[in-house]
């Protein structure tokens, strides 16, 4: 192992699905990668102190609390990891930034672009490192796709077609949740479509203009506090947008959380003058590549399987075809964030990128309301 230049002492807020995912990544990152920085799991906070204690014991944190502010005021903790519902992100992040702590926050960074910008500027003024959870970008196959694009193998990039579709809200009997009003979750585009926007920006470049169509299909759901009563849904179930990129490429972006049968359709196809590539998160250890330079009569999409030659796959497995998993992507994301804290240049998504993605989301929503193209 390398000499440790620094120790990151982590405090985690939230113990749900993403909280557990973050905790596993923090716990495993030094086991997977040889880093100039160590992670210590200090305190886990949850709104319910009993839940916090149980989760802390399970996930390896030394302490637990029912008050997240204790993490902010504890001088031993220098990294705050936020995995709560979106509407709480801003208050927690700003408190951590003011205290001089690094901040790792799940996406969306905040319900509005204005709040995201406030958080971003605060962190940049304070000089702390930040990261936002766009872990799908950390797939070695996505990295390979970017390398292929940047090398010019696809030629001039002409189009991007992307979709993020799931079915976890497809049943109209599913009760109302915090995701279903704008200040809480923001809708399908903000909640899951932000991932495909992040991919589009990473691979093709900045989005400059959009034309959106956001639709609520299931207009009311059972009230989670009284299932015999119905509560109105204020956010989109489905959103589609035409987009134009700074480099002249055009594209489409689609998000849906009522796509029956789709568990994780995070798919995109990028076409250029010399070829194209296709990726699907449901088969995320693969990348399909087509090149016009291939021999005539043998042209077609060829499948590339992830292997140790696709960094950092080899840190998890020395053999190709054995595949890495969802939690491994989060571990890679944590690695890149730790390297940034250690002063190294990485391509991790920081609060500034979280702001840019949310700005695109908001502009698509505004375009849908106004029925016209809008500049991002």
Buried (B, 14 or more C-beta within 10 A) or exposed (E): EEEEEEEBBBBBBBBEEBBBBBBBBBBBBBEBBEBBBBBBBBBBBBBEEEBBBBBBEEBEBEBBBBEBEBBBEBEEBBBBBBBBBBBBBBBBBBBBBEBEBBBBBBBBBBBBBBBBBBBBBBBBEBEBBBBBBBBBBBBBBBBBBBEBBEEEBBBEBBBBBBBBBBBEBBEEEBEBBEBBBBEBBBBBBBBBBBBBBBBBBBBBBEBBBBBBBBEBBBEBBBBBEEEEEEBEBBBBBBBBBBBBBEEEBBBBBBBBBBBEEBEBBBBBBBBBEBBBBBBBBEBBBBBBBBBEEEEEEEEEBEEBBBBBEBEBBBBBBEEBEBBBEEBBBBBBBBBBBBBBBBEEEBEBBBBBBBBBBBBBBBBBBBBBEEEEEBEB
